[in-house]
Amino acid sequence: MKKLMIILSFTIILVACTNKSIDKEHLAYIESLDWTIASFNSTKQVKLDFAPETIAKYKASNITFVENYIGKELKITTYKLKEKDPEGDNLILNI
């Protein structure tokens, strides 16, 4: 009985720690697409910087929102999904 309680406690702690990293807004968005998170992978800060040619290509394609974020720090969160690609590997989602 004592071993069972220890194992159960350890499992609850593990689940709590794992789910702690999943942002609630991200989870709602992912679930709205009928996808399921297998695991949280990482979070990193990046500074968005594009070459002038790339920005010109975006403008030509009528993608203009990118300019608002150039030079700013962005937080990118990566999740491994339960869904598989055609090769059978788990899909990776960056938000």
Secondary structure by P-SEA (a helix, b strand, c coil): caaaaaaaaaaaaaaaaaaccccaaaaaaaaaaccccccccbbbbbbbbbcaaaaaaaaaaccccccccccbbbbbbbbbbccccccccbbbbcc
